[in-house]
Amino acid sequence: MDIQSLVLAFLAFTGAFIAALWLALVIWTFRDMRSRSRDIFAQILAALVVAVLNLPGLLIYLMLRPKETLAEAYERSLEEEALLQGIEEVERCAGCGSRVRADYLVCPSCNTKLKKGCRSCGRALNLRWNVCPYCGTPQISSAGHARAQPTEAMEPMQRTAKRRDEAGDAPVEPLEATQRMARRREEGGEAPVEAA
C-alpha cells in the first residue's frame, strides 16, 4: 500500500464521518424542534438552517430555539393550575364531600343544609353566625330558629281556620293555607318562613 491510497482511505473515512455527523445534526435539530414546537414550518426551517450552514447553523439554532419543550410547558401549566386550586378556598359538603359554591344554602347532591339565609338581605350565612355581617340584622340561633318555625307557621293557619269556623265555611287544606300565607308575606315585603 502506498501513501496515496492511505491518504485516500483516510479522506474517505473522514468524509463519511463528516457526512454522518452532518446528517445526525440535521435529524437531531428536527427532532429537538419537534419537541419544542408544534409548528411544522418552524421544524423544517430549523432543520434547513443546520443542513445548509452546518455547525454555524447549529449555533444559530441553539440561540433561537424555544427554551422549554412542549412536555415541560405542559408540566409547568399543570403545576400552576394545581397551585391556583390550592390557593382558592374550595368548599366541600360536610355530608357527601362534593364541591359546593360559597353561596349555596343546601348541597345539591345530598341536600345537607350548608348555610342559612339572612332574614333581612337573604345572603348566605354560616350556620353559627348570630348576626348578618352584610346588613347587621340579628339572626335567630339555629335551636331557637327550629322551635320558632312551627309556631310562626301555625299561627296564621290557626287564625284562618278560626275565621273559617266562625264564618261557617268549609275547612281549608293546610297546604293551601301555607301557600296563601307565603304569597301574603311576599306581597307584604316579609320573607317567607323557611321549612325545617
C-alpha positions in Angstrom: 0.0 0.0 0.0 1.3 3.3 -1.0 0.9 6.6 0.8 -1.6 7.9 -1.7 -4.1 5.0 -1.1 -3.7 5.6 2.7 -4.5 9.3 2.3 -7.5 8.5 0.1 -8.8 6.0 2.6 -8.3 8.5 5.4 -10.1 11.2 3.4 -12.9 8.8 2.5 -13.3 7.8 6.2 -13.2 11.5 7.3 -15.7 12.5 4.6 -18.1 9.7 5.6 -17.7 10.7 9.3 -18.4 14.4 8.5 -21.4 13.4 6.3 -22.8 11.2 9.1 -22.2 14.0 11.6 -24.0 16.5 9.3 -27.0 14.1 8.8 -27.1 13.4 12.6 -27.1 17.1 13.3 -30.0 17.7 10.9 -32.0 14.9 12.3 -31.3 15.9 15.9 -32.3 19.5 15.1 -35.5 18.4 13.5 -36.4 16.2 16.5 -35.4 18.8 19.1 -37.5 21.4 17.4 -40.4 19.0 17.1 -40.3 18.5 20.9 -40.4 22.3 21.4 -42.9 23.5 18.8 -46.0 22.2 17.0 -45.4 24.4 14.0 -44.2 22.2 11.1 -42.8 25.2 9.3 -40.5 26.1 12.2 -39.4 22.5 12.4 -38.4 22.3 8.7 -36.8 25.8 8.8 -34.6 24.8 11.8 -33.5 21.6 10.0 -32.7 23.5 6.8 -30.6 26.1 8.7 -28.5 23.3 10.2 -28.4 21.4 6.8 -27.2 24.5 4.9 -24.9 26.1 7.4 -23.8 23.0 9.4 -22.1 23.9 12.7 -22.7 27.7 12.4 -26.4 26.8 11.7 -26.5 24.6 14.8 -25.2 27.5 16.9 -27.8 29.8 15.4 -30.5 27.2 16.1 -29.3 26.8 19.7 -29.5 30.5 20.3 -33.0 30.9 18.7 -34.8 27.7 19.8 -37.6 27.9 22.4 -36.3 27.5 26.0 -38.7 24.7 27.1 -40.1 21.6 25.4 -43.8 21.1 25.0 -43.7 18.5 27.8 -42.0 20.9 30.2 -44.5 23.7 29.3 -47.4 21.2 29.9 -46.0 20.2 33.3 -45.5 23.8 34.3 -49.0 24.7 33.4 -50.3 21.7 35.4 -48.2 22.8 38.4 -49.6 26.4 38.1 -53.1 25.1 37.9 -52.6 22.9 41.0 -51.1 25.9 42.9 -54.1 28.1 41.9 -56.6 25.4 43.0 -54.7 25.2 46.3 -54.9 28.9 46.8 -58.6 29.1 46.1 -60.6 28.0 49.1 -62.6 25.1 47.8 -65.7 24.4 49.9 -66.9 20.9 50.2 -70.2 19.5 51.6 -69.8 18.0 55.1 -72.3 15.3 54.2 -71.1 13.9 50.9 -67.7 15.7 50.2 -68.7 17.1 46.9 -67.6 20.6 45.8 -70.1 23.3 46.6 -70.1 27.1 45.9 -69.7 29.6 48.7 -73.3 30.9 48.2 -75.1 27.5 48.3 -77.5 27.1 51.2 -78.1 23.4 50.5 -75.8 20.8 48.9 -77.3 19.9 45.5 -76.1 16.3 45.8 -77.2 15.2 49.2 -79.5 18.1 50.4 -77.4 18.8 53.5 -78.0 22.3 54.9 -74.7 24.2 54.4 -75.7 27.7 55.3 -78.7 29.7 56.3 -80.2 32.8 54.6 -80.3 36.1 56.3 -83.8 37.1 57.4 -83.3 40.6 56.0 -81.0 40.6 53.0 -81.2 36.9 52.1 -77.4 36.4 51.7 -75.8 33.1 52.7 -74.6 33.0 56.3 -72.6 30.5 58.3 -74.9 28.3 60.4 -73.2 29.5 63.6 -73.4 33.3 63.0 -75.9 35.2 65.1 -75.6 38.5 63.2 -75.5 39.0 59.4 -72.1 40.7 58.6 -73.6 42.2 55.4 -76.7 44.1 56.8 -76.2 43.8 60.6 -79.5 42.0 61.2 -79.6 39.8 64.3 -80.3 36.2 63.4 -82.2 33.7 65.4 -80.0 30.9 66.7 -80.4 27.5 65.0 -82.0 25.9 68.0 -84.4 28.8 68.6 -85.0 29.1 64.8 -86.1 25.4 64.7 -88.5 25.9 67.6 -89.9 29.2 66.4 -90.8 28.0 62.9 -93.8 25.7 63.7 -95.5 28.4 65.9 -94.8 31.2 63.4 -96.1 28.9 60.6 -99.1 27.6 62.6 -100.4 30.9 63.9 -101.7 32.2 60.5 -103.2 28.8 59.7 -104.9 28.7 63.1 -106.3 32.2 62.6 -107.5 31.2 59.1 -109.1 28.1 60.5 -110.7 30.1 63.3 -112.1 32.6 60.9 -113.5 29.9 58.7 -115.1 28.1 61.7 -116.7 31.4 62.7 -117.9 32.1 59.2 -119.2 28.5 58.8 -117.0 27.9 55.6 -115.5 24.6 54.7 -112.1 23.8 56.3 -109.0 24.8 54.3 -106.3 22.3 53.4 -103.1 23.1 55.3 -101.0 23.2 52.0 -103.4 25.7 50.5 -103.2 27.9 53.7 -99.4 27.7 53.7 -99.3 28.8 50.0 -101.6 31.7 50.7 -99.6 32.8 53.7 -96.4 32.7 51.7 -98.0 34.9 49.0 -99.2 37.4 51.5 -95.8 37.6 53.1 -94.1 38.1 49.8 -96.6 40.8 48.8 -96.3 42.5 52.2 -92.4 42.6 52.0 -91.8 40.0 54.7 -89.7 37.0 53.8 -91.5 33.6 54.0 -90.6 31.3 56.8 -88.3 28.5 55.8 -89.3 24.9 56.3 -87.1 23.0 58.8 
